[in-house]
Amino acid sequence: MAPQFSTPIKCIYDASDLLNFKNSIAFERLHDVIRIIVQKVKGSSLPKGVFDLSLVTRADVNKPPSRNLGDDLLETLSESGRAIVEIIESFNKLLDETPPLEGPRRFGNMARREWQDKIEADAGPLLQKLTKKEDLQLELLYYLVNSFGSPIRLDYGSGHELSFIAFVGGLMELKILDVSQIEATEILIIFAKYYDLVRRLILEYSLEPAGSHGVWGLDDHFHFIYILGAAQFNVDGNSKQYVPPVLQVLSSLIIEDFKETNLYVNAIAFIFKIKLGPFNEHSPIIFDIHKTVSLWSKVLSGLLKMYEVEVLGKFPVVQHFWFGSGLFPWLDTETRQKLPVKDIANEEKEEKEDTLPGFINGYAGQKTTKANITLTGAPWARQNPGAVPHALHSRGPTRPIPKNSRG
């Protein structure tokens, strides 16, 4: 029977709902999507000319940044891949047309909300290039427009990054992006264009980190970009492709050589652009990786394990992941029956609190300190070099996906 689709709804209201989430088809499918993407991009490089290097370089670049993919690269993409890139390019144009409001502001720029209104108005017609099914468009729309941060809290974090994974994964689930045909290069181009747009938003609108762990997190805003880049450096044993040693990746020479073709190195270049001071002080987790780990296989397996705990296992992150009936349903993996959803009386109170800028970490009304934060420390140092965490292995055939909130 063909899947039915619907506008996603909120199902995760407090930390006790995480157990149901982990027993859901949605959780299973998210793992399948991550596993497929990681396997696809292993050992592959992003073509030059995709990333906007002005976003990861402090000095002025020699040529003006190009927001659009060149015709030669567009021709390498599938019809659906081109449609996704064109959606991102359209959103980039709307950003050009929505400059930040002038004047000092402590938490984000309110013009970000105007940009959100514009993309929500344009996204529906743009999605018609991917599917004509209106109910499916509603599910996809939710994940797409929630991939760029919260217009309410004026922040961006790994939960929004997860929403884009769900958007791409939903297209894969329905074979709109055919997993059997899609090349690694196409996946990397799609994600590279997405990350470029997000970084423009962060820089233009001064977006706060969402639920930041401060210096004790992997990165203020991202996680999956590091997984993609680490997978790129996991080459076949017979490959003659040069892969930089893990211990040398923080060097200026390696960053300069690989920031255009590898997502991990590109993410580090962005850190160097936006942060000053000793790297070991503002990014100690990444610094620790490149002082203690020698194999990219261990880096990848460690990042996957960390993602399991710090993204998929954290209530402040996944509370904003919503569930439709077709793509990522709130159904039990064993019984295929609906999982329970709380009747939350104080939901209105939560919505009221969400209107405040996200300057309190963890959404618990408690300032994050090194003493009260839950961390996943250096998992790569404890794992079998070649192992992928058990939870990220396939659990069987993949299935459709659900939608998210403005979190």
Order of alpha helices (4+ residues) and beta strands (2+ residues): alpha-alpha-alpha-alpha-alpha-alpha-beta-alpha-alpha-beta-alpha-alpha-alpha-alpha-alpha-alpha-alpha-alpha
